[in-house]
């Protein structure tokens, strides 16, 4: 592809000389006799390179560069300043203004050609490199998205398998994750933090893998020993999840979702803000789904009953902030869609 060069100079002899030198190298040359004329030309054309004189009548080369660089359509066109000045200040000012190079006048043909080609080739290489980087970044982003989708599918499959151990909790973890994510979003969580709490909530009951099916599926009231066994599932779940070193917080939901805000929960009996925030959110979501689902020993609560239950234990079992968010969600759910 032939290089296209715009030469801007108010000296007719300099224009003619630059045109002749570049044309001999089979470059396509356009000319402008002022900065204003160059800007008008650039409003309709995009050359590969601009050779721009510093001292011109009307706006000078520095002002012309400033306007070219301020325009999104032209800012990427490389510029070489042409100057008869032989001082470091002009050269420094040229480079700071955005010029890629400068050439002293009168022109030395070989220098003009070499610097023009070098600047054009360097600019093309930069564009190619940028395009390649953007392409690779897009590929990495697509692969990351694919991996994240796969992880979420695995997590959902695993949580579904856990819930399937007990016919009365089928779909429980998915609903808890949905409610927890909604609470967290209203509490101001970022998208990445929402994804994290969704995974924590999906796996909050993973410790039930270690609880015998005979206990989980018992139709009647559990004995004290059986209930003590069930209460082991947070610790079992945390031990399973703590091996995932790339996501050290993943065990938070499993370990702390049965802690109470007043400190009367288990397994550690910690209270208030000592309970990790994600677990305080999951605790409200977990309880709400439990009380609005049918169990072998009771029927699910209706919306007003569920609301009363959450309200009664606000500040006791639940963090007041997240309890209030859950209560607002209940109030907005006029068709009672949030249930088993």
C-alpha positions as CSV (number, residue, x, y, z in Angstrom):
1,X,0.0,0.0,0.0
2,X,1.4,3.4,-1.0
3,X,2.1,5.8,1.9
4,X,0.1,8.9,1.9
5,X,1.8,12.1,3.2
6,X,0.3,15.5,3.9
7,X,3.0,18.2,3.7
8,X,2.0,21.5,5.4
9,X,4.3,24.5,4.7
10,X,3.6,28.2,3.8
11,X,6.8,28.3,1.7
12,X,6.0,27.2,-1.9
13,X,9.6,26.1,-2.5
14,X,9.7,23.9,0.5
15,X,6.4,22.3,-0.5
16,X,7.6,21.7,-4.0
17,X,10.9,20.1,-2.8
18,X,9.2,17.8,-0.3
19,X,6.7,16.8,-2.9
20,X,9.4,15.9,-5.4
21,X,11.5,13.9,-2.9
22,X,8.5,11.9,-1.6
23,X,7.0,11.4,-5.1
24,X,10.3,9.8,-6.2
25,X,9.8,7.2,-3.5
26,X,6.3,6.5,-4.9
27,X,4.6,8.1,-2.0
28,X,1.2,9.8,-2.5
29,X,1.6,13.5,-1.5
30,X,-1.0,16.1,-0.6
31,X,-0.1,19.7,0.2
32,X,-1.5,22.5,2.4
33,X,-0.2,26.0,2.6
34,X,-1.3,26.8,6.2
35,X,-2.5,25.2,9.4
36,X,-6.0,26.2,8.7
37,X,-5.9,24.6,5.3
38,X,-4.4,21.4,6.8
39,X,-7.2,21.2,9.3
40,X,-9.8,21.5,6.6
41,X,-8.1,18.8,4.6
42,X,-8.0,16.5,7.6
43,X,-11.7,17.0,8.2
44,X,-12.2,14.8,5.1
45,X,-9.0,12.8,4.7
46,X,-6.8,10.6,6.8
47,X,-3.2,10.5,5.5
48,X,-0.5,8.1,6.9
49,X,1.8,10.9,8.0
50,X,1.8,14.7,8.4
51,X,4.9,16.8,7.7
52,X,4.2,20.1,9.4
53,X,6.2,23.3,9.4
54,X,6.6,25.1,12.7
55,X,6.6,28.7,11.6
56,X,3.7,29.6,9.3
57,X,1.4,32.6,8.9
58,X,-1.9,32.2,10.7
59,X,-1.8,29.4,13.2
60,X,1.7,28.0,13.7
61,X,2.7,24.4,13.8
62,X,2.3,23.9,17.5
63,X,-1.2,25.2,17.5
64,X,-2.0,23.1,14.5
65,X,-0.7,20.0,16.3
66,X,-2.8,20.9,19.4
67,X,-6.0,21.0,17.3
68,X,-5.1,17.8,15.4
69,X,-4.5,15.9,18.7
70,X,-7.7,17.3,20.2
71,X,-9.7,15.7,17.5
72,X,-10.6,12.1,18.0
73,X,-10.6,11.4,14.3
74,X,-7.1,12.8,13.7
75,X,-5.2,12.4,17.0
76,X,-3.6,9.1,15.9
77,X,-2.0,10.4,12.7
78,X,1.8,10.7,13.2
79,X,3.3,14.1,12.8
80,X,6.9,15.1,12.0
81,X,7.6,18.8,12.5
82,X,9.7,20.7,9.9
83,X,11.9,23.4,11.4
84,X,14.8,25.6,10.5
85,X,15.3,26.4,14.2
86,X,18.5,24.9,15.7
87,X,17.7,24.9,19.4
88,X,16.8,22.3,21.9
89,X,13.8,24.2,23.2
90,X,12.0,23.9,19.8
91,X,12.7,20.2,19.6
92,X,11.6,19.6,23.2
93,X,8.4,21.7,22.6
94,X,7.7,19.7,19.4
95,X,7.9,16.3,21.1
96,X,5.9,17.5,24.0
97,X,3.2,18.8,21.7
98,X,2.8,15.3,20.2
99,X,5.2,15.2,17.3
100,X,6.9,11.9,16.8
101,X,10.0,13.4,15.2
102,X,11.4,16.5,13.6
103,X,13.4,17.3,10.5
104,X,15.7,20.2,10.0
105,X,15.3,22.5,6.9
106,X,16.6,22.6,4.3
107,X,15.7,19.0,3.7
108,X,18.3,16.3,3.1
109,X,16.4,13.9,0.8
110,X,17.7,10.6,2.4
111,X,16.9,11.9,5.9
112,X,13.4,13.0,4.9
113,X,12.6,9.6,3.2
114,X,14.1,7.5,6.0
115,X,12.3,9.4,8.8
116,X,9.0,9.5,6.9
117,X,9.1,5.7,6.2
118,X,10.3,4.9,9.7
119,X,7.5,6.9,11.3
120,X,4.8,5.4,9.1
121,X,6.1,1.9,9.7
122,X,6.4,2.4,13.5
123,X,2.9,3.8,13.6
124,X,1.5,0.8,11.7
125,X,3.4,-1.6,13.9
126,X,1.9,0.1,17.0
127,X,-1.6,-0.1,15.5
128,X,-1.0,-3.8,14.7
129,X,0.3,-4.5,18.1
130,X,-2.6,-2.7,19.7
131,X,-5.0,-4.7,17.6
132,X,-3.3,-7.9,18.5
133,X,-3.3,-7.0,22.2
134,X,-7.0,-6.2,22.0
135,X,-7.7,-9.5,20.2
136,X,-5.8,-11.5,22.8
137,X,-7.5,-9.5,25.6
138,X,-10.9,-10.4,24.0
139,X,-9.9,-14.0,23.8
140,X,-8.8,-14.1,27.4
141,X,-12.0,-12.4,28.4
142,X,-14.1,-15.0,26.5
143,X,-12.1,-17.8,28.1
144,X,-12.5,-16.3,31.6
145,X,-16.2,-16.0,31.0
146,X,-16.4,-19.6,29.8
147,X,-14.5,-20.8,32.9
148,X,-16.7,-18.7,35.2
149,X,-19.8,-20.2,33.5
150,X,-18.4,-23.7,33.9
151,X,-17.5,-23.1,37.6
152,X,-21.0,-21.8,38.2
153,X,-22.6,-24.8,36.5
154,X,-20.4,-27.1,38.6
155,X,-21.4,-25.3,41.8
156,X,-25.1,-25.4,40.9
157,X,-24.9,-29.1,40.1
158,X,-23.1,-29.8,43.4
159,X,-25.6,-27.7,45.4
160,X,-28.5,-29.5,43.6
161,X,-27.0,-32.9,44.6
162,X,-26.7,-31.8,48.2
163,X,-30.3,-30.6,48.3
164,X,-31.4,-33.9,46.7
165,X,-30.3,-35.8,49.8
166,X,-33.4,-34.5,51.5
167,X,-36.7,-34.4,49.5
168,X,-37.9,-31.5,51.6
169,X,-35.0,-29.3,50.6
170,X,-35.0,-29.7,46.9
171,X,-34.0,-26.4,45.3
172,X,-33.3,-24.8,48.7
173,X,-29.7,-23.8,48.0
174,X,-30.6,-22.2,44.7
175,X,-33.4,-20.1,46.3
176,X,-31.1,-19.1,49.2
177,X,-28.5,-18.0,46.6
178,X,-31.2,-16.0,44.8
179,X,-32.4,-14.2,47.9
180,X,-28.9,-13.6,49.2
181,X,-27.8,-12.1,45.9
182,X,-30.9,-9.7,46.0
183,X,-30.1,-8.7,49.5
184,X,-26.5,-8.1,48.7
185,X,-27.3,-6.1,45.6
186,X,-29.6,-3.8,47.7
187,X,-26.8,-3.5,50.2
188,X,-24.5,-2.1,47.5
189,X,-22.4,-5.1,46.5
190,X,-20.4,-5.0,43.3
191,X,-21.0,-7.5,40.5
192,X,-17.9,-9.5,41.4
193,X,-19.0,-9.6,45.1
194,X,-22.5,-10.6,44.1
195,X,-21.0,-13.6,42.2
196,X,-19.0,-14.5,45.3
197,X,-21.9,-14.5,47.7
198,X,-24.0,-16.4,45.1
199,X,-21.4,-19.2,45.2
200,X,-21.1,-19.1,49.0
201,X,-24.9,-19.4,49.3
202,X,-25.2,-22.2,46.8
203,X,-22.7,-24.2,48.9
204,X,-23.8,-23.1,52.4
205,X,-25.2,-26.6,53.1
206,X,-22.4,-28.6,51.5
207,X,-21.6,-30.1,54.9
208,X,-24.8,-32.1,54.8
209,X,-22.9,-34.5,52.6
210,X,-21.5,-35.8,56.0
211,X,-24.8,-36.2,57.7
212,X,-26.5,-39.6,57.4
213,X,-29.5,-39.7,55.1
214,X,-31.5,-41.4,57.9
215,X,-31.3,-38.2,59.9
216,X,-31.9,-35.8,57.1
217,X,-34.9,-37.8,55.8
218,X,-36.4,-38.5,59.2
219,X,-40.1,-37.6,59.0
220,X,-40.6,-36.7,62.6
221,X,-38.8,-34.6,65.2
222,X,-35.1,-35.3,65.6
223,X,-33.7,-36.6,68.9
224,X,-31.1,-34.5,70.8
225,X,-28.3,-36.7,69.5
226,X,-29.6,-36.5,65.9
227,X,-29.9,-32.7,66.1
228,X,-26.4,-32.5,67.5
229,X,-25.3,-34.5,64.4
230,X,-27.1,-32.1,62.1
231,X,-25.4,-29.2,63.8
232,X,-22.0,-30.5,62.6
233,X,-22.7,-29.7,59.0
234,X,-21.3,-26.1,59.1
235,X,-17.9,-27.4,60.3
236,X,-17.9,-30.3,57.8
237,X,-18.8,-27.9,55.0
238,X,-16.0,-25.5,55.9
239,X,-13.5,-28.3,56.0
240,X,-14.5,-29.3,52.5
241,X,-14.3,-25.8,51.1
242,X,-11.2,-24.6,52.9
243,X,-9.1,-26.5,50.4
244,X,-10.1,-24.1,47.6
245,X,-7.1,-21.8,48.0
246,X,-8.0,-19.5,45.1
247,X,-11.2,-18.5,46.9
248,X,-10.4,-18.5,50.6
249,X,-13.7,-16.8,51.6
250,X,-15.8,-19.5,50.0
251,X,-16.2,-21.4,53.3
252,X,-17.7,-18.4,55.1
253,X,-21.3,-19.2,54.2
254,X,-21.0,-22.8,55.1
255,X,-19.3,-22.2,58.5
256,X,-21.2,-19.2,59.8
257,X,-24.8,-19.3,58.3
258,X,-26.2,-20.7,61.6
259,X,-24.6,-18.1,63.8
260,X,-27.0,-15.6,65.4
261,X,-26.6,-11.9,65.7
262,X,-27.2,-12.2,69.5
263,X,-24.4,-14.8,69.8
264,X,-26.7,-17.8,70.6
265,X,-26.0,-19.6,67.3
266,X,-23.5,-22.3,66.3
267,X,-20.9,-23.6,65.8
268,X,-18.8,-20.8,67.3
269,X,-21.4,-18.7,69.1
270,X,-20.0,-15.4,67.8
271,X,-22.2,-12.3,67.6
272,X,-22.9,-9.1,65.7
273,X,-20.3,-7.9,63.3
274,X,-17.9,-10.7,64.3
275,X,-20.0,-12.9,62.0
276,X,-18.8,-12.3,58.5
277,X,-21.2,-10.1,56.5
278,X,-21.8,-12.6,53.8
279,X,-22.9,-15.1,56.4
280,X,-25.3,-12.6,58.0
281,X,-26.9,-12.1,54.6
282,X,-27.1,-15.8,53.9
283,X,-28.6,-16.5,57.3
284,X,-31.6,-14.3,56.6
285,X,-32.1,-15.8,53.1
286,X,-31.7,-19.3,54.5
287,X,-34.3,-18.8,57.2
288,X,-36.7,-17.2,54.9
289,X,-36.6,-20.0,52.4
290,X,-36.9,-22.6,55.2
291,X,-40.0,-21.0,56.7
292,X,-41.7,-20.6,53.3
293,X,-41.1,-24.2,52.3
294,X,-43.1,-27.3,53.3
295,X,-41.4,-29.6,55.8
296,X,-42.4,-33.1,57.1
297,X,-43.2,-31.6,60.5
298,X,-45.1,-28.4,59.4
299,X,-46.6,-26.5,56.4
300,X,-44.9,-23.4,55.0
301,X,-45.7,-20.0,56.4
302,X,-47.7,-17.5,54.5
303,X,-46.1,-14.1,53.6
304,X,-47.5,-12.2,56.7
305,X,-46.4,-15.1,59.0
306,X,-43.0,-15.1,57.4
307,X,-42.7,-11.4,57.7
308,X,-43.7,-11.5,61.4
309,X,-41.0,-14.2,62.0
310,X,-38.2,-12.2,60.4
311,X,-39.4,-9.0,62.2
312,X,-39.5,-10.8,65.6
313,X,-36.0,-12.1,65.3
314,X,-34.4,-8.9,63.8
315,X,-31.5,-8.0,66.1
316,X,-31.7,-11.4,67.7
317,X,-31.1,-14.0,65.1
318,X,-30.6,-11.6,62.2
319,X,-28.5,-8.5,61.5
320,X,-31.1,-5.7,61.5
321,X,-29.8,-4.2,58.3
322,X,-30.2,-7.3,56.3
323,X,-33.4,-8.3,58.0
324,X,-34.9,-4.9,57.0
325,X,-33.8,-5.5,53.4
326,X,-35.5,-8.9,53.5
327,X,-38.6,-7.4,54.9
328,X,-38.8,-4.9,52.1
329,X,-38.4,-7.7,49.6
330,X,-41.3,-9.5,51.3
331,X,-43.5,-6.4,51.2
332,X,-42.7,-5.9,47.4
333,X,-43.5,-9.6,46.7
334,X,-47.3,-9.0,46.5
335,X,-47.9,-12.2,44.5
336,X,-45.8,-14.3,46.8
337,X,-43.4,-15.6,44.2
338,X,-40.6,-15.9,46.7
339,X,-41.2,-19.4,48.1
340,X,-40.7,-23.1,47.4
